Amino acid sequence: MAGTFLYGSSVKSYPGKFTNWVFWTYFVTILWGLLFGYNLGVSGGVSSMDSFLKNFFPEVYQQEKNIKPWDDQTLTLFTSSLYLAVLVASVFAPTVIRLLGRRTTMICAGVLILGGAELNDFALNVRMLIVGRILIDLGIGCANKSLSIYISEVDPYKHIGVLNMMFKFTITVGIFVANVINYNYVEEENGEGWRYSLRFPTILALIIICSASSLPRLPSFFMEHGLDGKAKTKLIEIRGITYVNEEFEDLVTASECSKAVKHPWISLLKRRYRPQLTFAIAIPFFQQLTGMNVIVFYAPILFKTIGFGVNASFMSTMITGGCHAITTLVSIFTVDKFDRRTLFLVGGIQMFIGQIFVAIACKFGLDGNPEMLPKYATVAVWGICVYMTGFAWSWSPLGWLVPSEIFSLEVRSAAQSINISMNMILTFAIMQIFTIMLYHIKFGLFIFFACFVIVMNIFIYSLLSETKGVSIEEMYVVWQSHSYWKKFVEPDAEVKTTNDEC
């Protein structure tokens, strides 16, 4: 899932207790995950509500009633603007975080989301809708960046990764909650159901602003301002123990190493980093061309196109959203039990099967015997569930986990920036053209995605070495032993020495 931008890394183990500060960070992380997921899931459903279309896009409403193709780029922008806004926020967020700190950035992000949600709730025209949506999306972009840094520094080392997994799961729960709320308000008698759906983030934003205000400043914030004494005192407070010398010294070393990396973009273009550059581009490229995000966002439109009624479309979206949340929860406990390559390949096969079932249901459900439509519609729902399940335990977690395992310190910041930027740009582009492709080529759209799944599996099988259990410092050995990448990655003591020192 596009949206989960929290990276893990290989770390040492340090002592520490599960303090109140850690618990409070868990609580704020859950709220942000719910808000992010809700924002992902709500717009596609709202865009399918007749009351919403009548108010803001009457031409689309008439075309939909007459079962005619429509291609309103402003309407799709209402949903896809998230990814452009997150892309913009990811560019400016590091500077804001450095100036204001992680906690203050989260609070400011909550204020942006609150203002955007209020604009959407009281929207009288399309301009208010789009501006409100962009404010929400900018807030989410800044929050994701600051939250990812914050939890990586607060998360106890014996529970490392728990917050990342919790954040990912709560995103899918947020999407499911959006599906449920959309279903309950789709046929509101006063025609204002869409306002209720867009109003919910206001409540979450208010809770987040109050909760984030209670979070502590992190040691890194004081270190960046030359206050090492305060930094150590704060680390003792967060960990709940008095002996934190080893962790504090490593934090100082990490800060110095980060400052020592001067030209990550130039380094990434070097021949020996060709594998990292390739996967920084290819993984988000293929992740988006699975079609997962557009199915999550536009599920109600998809089901209406197949032939479902309004209520049935939202009910089916709720079913597939629930399936997505459950399988994501399962993937949290299985992702580290199997090899990365195995999960990629098996998940790809499952996604391919699901896409083919959906394509068959679309083809014969629309062009065949009308009496058979309910059966083909059921096949489509099951096909999407099979597809979502395959994605949830393969490309969804691994699309973010594998990059965090292969990007060495010297190129990490540049490679992660490319990875996230590619993800945002491709998601925006695909979402902008999805509806018109769906109306024009119908079942062929799922054949299109299925073909890319085949290409993805070939790519992974041929070029990705196993990364499970391999430290970042030793990844250069993995590349040297690969039949293709060894042409680019030659033995280089300097690379290993730099990574070992930092």
Secondary structure, DSSP 4 states (H G I P E B T S, - for coil): -TT----------------HHHHHHHHHHHHHHHHHHHHHHHHHHHTT-HHHHHHH-HHHHHHHHTT-----HHHHHHHHHHHHHHHHHHHHHHHHHHHH-HHHHHHHHHHHHHHHHHHHHT--SHHHHHHHHHHHHHHHHHHHHHHHHHHHHHS-GGGTTHHHHHHHHHHHHHHHHHHHHHHHHTT-TTS-HHHHHHHHHHHHHHHHHHHHHTSPPPHHHHHHTT-HHHHHHHHHHHHTSS--HHHHHHHHHHHHHHHH---HHHHHTSGGGHHHHHHHHHHHHHHHTT-HHHHHHHHHHHHHHHT--HHHHHHHHHHHHHHHHHHHHHHHHHTTTS-HHHHHHHHHHHHHHHHHHHHHHHHHHHHS-GGGHHHHHHHHHHHHHHHHHHHHTTHHHHHHHHHHHH--TTTHHHHHHHHHHHHHHHHHHHHHHHHHHHHHHTTHHHHHHHHHHHHHHHHHHHHPPP-TT--GGGHHHHHHHSTTGGGT----HHHHHHHHH-
